Amino acid sequence: MDFILDDTIDNYIQDAEAFDRKVAHHLKEIISTTTHLDENIFIEIIEDLKKEMDNGENFKNAFHKMCKKYILTGDAISADLPEILTRVILDDLKFLEKIAKDRSISFSRENIKRIIDSRNRQRIDKLLKNLTLSVKKVVFATFDESEPEADPFKKYKLNDVINMLALEKKSAFKEIRPLTAVSIRYKNKDDVLKRFPIFPDAGWNDKFYPSRKDDKYGRTKSLDPLLKNMPEIVHENLKLAEVIEDIRFLEE
């Protein structure tokens, strides 16, 4: 697809801080190789970016505004997907704090696991309250292609999981403490459309890459070339209590 913002991005890069400069370079590279997105929508995105920058916004601010409008506009996925999907959230402390918010007691990993495993809908609803699968409107999920119903990370160390999913450790762990994560296995609801991930879904990110034209869904690019790339799909956000099947706490 035609991409005509190179000069504008280059101008932004000149004064940007190191991380933003890195992301902008990356977006300049990948936006033009976008796949599984209607060409008319792609043209709209580029025109919206140009309009925002013509109105005085820098590339980063214009990009953030565009993302809000065009998330979940990638092509629908027609390939068969497993009944259970997996989402990994970095930093179990943040997850535990969300559960404990507005409550007079805290919940340990063990208590949370025990309640989920009980299958008691009332207890699960009370535990998870209004928590959702993502803090954003879009959910990124994965699965094991060789064993679609299996836990894709059962045999891997947490650092390997982070690399396979190309997750950003720096933004998640601002303090010096051991790596942790929450692996959530949840129902793949038939009435929720699954889509190819595109760059507005990923946001201001230097690790997202567009799907190959011939792939059946999105694909991560592992940060460790010795580890496999993982299938990647996106869909609208869902209440955790309504779909959760299993939860596992990961740490190094």
C-alpha positions as CSV (number, residue, x, y, z in Angstrom):
1,M,0.0,0.0,0.0
2,D,1.2,3.5,-0.8
3,F,2.6,5.4,2.2
4,I,3.3,9.1,1.8
5,L,4.3,10.3,5.3
6,D,8.0,9.5,5.2
7,D,9.2,13.1,5.2
8,T,6.8,14.0,8.1
9,I,8.0,11.2,10.2
10,D,11.6,12.1,9.5
11,N,10.9,15.6,10.7
12,Y,9.4,14.2,13.9
13,I,12.3,11.9,14.5
14,Q,14.8,14.8,14.5
15,D,13.6,16.1,17.8
16,A,12.1,13.0,19.4
17,E,13.5,11.2,22.5
18,A,15.3,7.9,22.0
19,F,12.3,5.5,22.5
20,D,9.9,7.6,20.5
21,R,12.5,7.9,17.7
22,K,12.8,4.1,17.7
23,V,9.1,3.6,17.5
24,A,8.6,6.2,14.7
25,H,11.4,4.6,12.6
26,H,9.7,1.2,13.1
27,L,6.2,2.6,12.1
28,K,7.7,4.2,9.0
29,E,9.0,0.7,8.0
30,I,5.9,-1.4,8.8
31,I,2.9,0.9,7.9
32,S,3.7,0.6,4.2
33,T,3.7,-3.2,4.5
34,T,0.3,-3.5,6.1
35,T,-1.8,-6.5,5.1
36,H,-5.3,-7.7,5.8
37,L,-6.7,-4.2,5.9
38,D,-9.2,-2.8,3.4
39,E,-7.4,-0.4,1.1
40,N,-10.0,2.3,1.5
41,I,-9.7,2.2,5.3
42,F,-5.9,2.4,4.9
43,I,-6.3,5.5,2.7
44,E,-8.6,7.0,5.4
45,I,-6.0,6.3,8.1
46,I,-3.2,8.1,6.1
47,E,-5.5,11.0,5.3
48,D,-6.5,11.3,9.0
49,L,-2.8,11.3,10.1
50,K,-2.0,14.0,7.5
51,K,-5.0,16.1,8.6
52,E,-4.0,16.0,12.3
53,M,-0.4,16.9,11.4
54,D,-1.5,19.7,9.1
55,N,-3.5,21.0,12.2
56,G,-0.2,21.2,14.2
57,E,-0.1,17.8,15.9
58,N,3.3,16.0,15.8
59,F,3.4,12.4,14.4
60,K,3.1,10.7,17.8
61,N,0.0,12.7,18.9
62,A,-1.6,12.3,15.5
63,F,-0.9,8.5,15.6
64,H,-2.5,8.1,19.0
65,K,-5.7,10.0,17.9
66,M,-5.9,7.8,14.7
67,C,-5.5,4.6,16.7
68,K,-8.6,5.3,18.8
69,K,-10.7,5.6,15.6
70,Y,-9.3,2.6,13.7
71,I,-8.8,-0.2,16.2
72,L,-10.3,-3.5,15.2
73,T,-10.7,-2.6,11.5
74,G,-8.4,-5.4,10.2
75,D,-9.9,-8.1,8.1
76,A,-12.0,-10.8,9.8
77,I,-10.2,-14.1,10.4
78,S,-11.9,-17.0,8.7
79,A,-9.5,-19.8,9.8
80,D,-10.7,-22.2,12.5
81,L,-9.6,-21.1,16.0
82,P,-9.5,-23.2,19.2
83,E,-12.3,-23.0,21.7
84,I,-9.9,-21.6,24.4
85,L,-7.6,-18.7,23.8
86,T,-4.7,-17.4,25.9
87,R,-3.9,-13.9,27.0
88,V,-0.7,-13.0,28.9
89,I,-0.6,-9.9,31.1
90,L,2.7,-8.8,32.5
91,D,3.1,-8.0,36.2
92,D,0.9,-10.0,38.5
93,L,1.1,-7.4,41.2
94,K,-0.8,-4.9,39.1
95,F,-3.4,-7.6,38.4
96,L,-3.8,-8.4,42.1
97,E,-4.1,-4.7,42.9
98,K,-6.9,-4.4,40.4
99,I,-8.8,-7.3,42.0
100,A,-8.3,-5.8,45.5
101,K,-9.3,-2.3,44.5
102,D,-12.3,-1.0,46.5
103,R,-12.2,-4.0,48.7
104,S,-11.2,-4.2,52.4
105,I,-9.2,-7.4,51.8
106,S,-6.5,-8.5,49.4
107,F,-6.4,-11.7,47.3
108,S,-3.4,-13.9,47.1
109,R,-2.5,-15.9,44.0
110,E,-3.6,-19.1,45.7
111,N,-7.1,-17.7,46.7
112,I,-7.7,-16.4,43.2
113,K,-6.7,-19.7,41.6
114,R,-8.9,-21.6,44.1
115,I,-12.0,-19.5,43.3
116,I,-11.5,-19.8,39.5
117,D,-11.0,-23.5,39.8
118,S,-14.2,-23.8,41.9
119,R,-16.3,-23.0,38.8
120,N,-18.7,-21.2,41.2
121,R,-20.1,-18.5,39.0
122,Q,-21.2,-16.3,41.9
123,R,-17.8,-16.4,43.6
124,I,-16.0,-15.7,40.3
125,D,-18.3,-12.8,39.5
126,K,-17.7,-11.3,42.9
127,L,-13.9,-11.9,42.7
128,L,-13.4,-10.3,39.2
129,K,-16.2,-7.7,39.4
130,N,-15.9,-5.4,36.4
131,L,-12.4,-6.5,35.4
132,T,-11.8,-7.0,31.6
133,L,-9.3,-8.9,29.5
134,S,-7.5,-5.7,28.6
135,V,-7.2,-2.2,29.9
136,K,-7.7,-1.1,26.3
137,K,-10.6,-1.7,23.9
138,V,-8.7,-4.3,21.9
139,V,-7.6,-7.7,23.2
140,F,-4.5,-9.5,21.8
141,A,-4.7,-13.3,22.2
142,T,-2.8,-16.4,21.1
143,F,-2.9,-20.2,21.1
144,D,-0.8,-23.3,20.3
145,E,-1.1,-24.3,16.6
146,S,0.3,-27.8,17.2
147,E,-2.1,-28.5,20.1
148,P,-4.9,-25.9,19.8
149,E,-6.6,-26.8,23.0
150,A,-3.4,-26.9,25.1
151,D,-1.9,-24.2,27.2
152,P,0.7,-22.8,24.7
153,F,3.2,-21.8,27.4
154,K,3.0,-24.8,29.8
155,K,6.6,-25.9,28.9
156,Y,8.2,-22.4,28.7
157,K,9.9,-20.1,31.2
158,L,8.4,-16.7,31.6
159,N,11.2,-14.9,29.8
160,D,10.7,-17.2,26.8
161,V,7.0,-16.4,26.9
162,I,7.8,-12.7,26.9
163,N,10.1,-13.1,23.9
164,M,7.7,-15.3,22.0
165,L,4.9,-12.7,22.4
166,A,7.3,-9.8,21.8
167,L,6.0,-8.1,25.0
168,E,7.6,-4.9,26.3
169,K,9.2,-5.5,29.7
170,K,10.4,-1.9,30.3
171,S,6.9,-0.3,30.4
172,A,5.5,-3.1,32.6
173,F,8.3,-3.3,35.2
174,K,9.4,0.2,36.0
175,E,10.7,-0.9,39.4
176,I,13.4,-3.4,39.9
177,R,11.7,-6.6,40.9
178,P,11.3,-10.2,39.5
179,L,9.5,-10.7,36.3
180,T,5.9,-12.0,36.8
181,A,2.9,-12.4,34.6
182,V,-0.7,-13.7,34.5
183,S,-1.7,-16.3,31.9
184,I,-5.4,-16.2,31.3
185,R,-7.2,-19.0,29.4
186,Y,-10.6,-18.0,28.3
187,K,-13.5,-19.0,26.1
188,N,-13.4,-18.1,22.4
189,K,-17.0,-16.7,22.1
190,D,-18.5,-17.4,18.6
191,D,-20.4,-14.2,18.6
192,V,-17.2,-12.1,19.0
193,L,-15.5,-11.3,15.7
194,K,-11.8,-12.2,15.6
195,R,-9.6,-10.0,13.4
196,F,-6.1,-9.7,12.0
197,P,-4.0,-7.4,14.1
198,I,-3.1,-4.1,12.4
199,F,-0.8,-1.2,13.5
200,P,-3.7,0.9,15.1
201,D,-4.4,-2.1,17.4
202,A,-0.8,-2.3,18.5
203,G,-0.5,1.4,19.1
204,W,2.8,3.2,19.7
205,N,4.9,0.0,19.6
206,D,8.2,-1.0,18.0
207,K,7.7,-4.8,18.2
208,F,4.5,-5.3,16.2
209,Y,4.8,-6.6,12.6
210,P,2.0,-7.0,10.0
211,S,0.8,-10.5,9.1
212,R,2.1,-12.2,6.0
213,K,-0.4,-12.0,3.1
214,D,-0.7,-15.7,3.1
215,D,-1.0,-16.3,6.8
216,K,-4.3,-17.4,8.4
217,Y,-4.0,-14.9,11.3
218,G,-1.5,-12.5,12.8
219,R,2.0,-13.6,13.9
220,T,4.3,-12.3,16.5
221,K,8.0,-11.8,15.7
222,S,9.8,-13.5,18.6
223,L,12.5,-11.4,20.3
224,D,14.6,-14.5,20.5
225,P,15.1,-16.0,17.0
226,L,15.5,-19.5,18.6
227,L,12.0,-19.4,19.8
228,K,8.9,-19.7,17.6
229,N,6.6,-16.9,16.6
230,M,3.1,-17.2,18.0
231,P,-0.3,-16.9,16.3
232,E,-1.9,-13.5,17.1
233,I,-5.5,-12.4,16.9
234,V,-7.5,-9.4,18.2
235,H,-11.0,-8.9,19.3
236,E,-13.2,-6.5,21.3
237,N,-12.7,-6.4,25.1
238,L,-14.7,-8.7,27.3
239,K,-15.6,-9.0,30.9
240,L,-13.2,-11.5,32.5
241,A,-15.7,-13.2,34.7
242,E,-17.9,-14.1,31.7
243,V,-15.2,-16.0,29.8
244,I,-12.4,-17.1,32.1
245,E,-11.6,-20.8,32.1
246,D,-8.2,-20.9,33.9
247,I,-5.6,-18.7,35.4
248,R,-1.9,-19.3,35.9
249,F,0.6,-17.1,37.6
250,L,4.1,-17.0,36.0
251,E,7.4,-15.9,37.4
252,E,11.1,-16.3,36.6
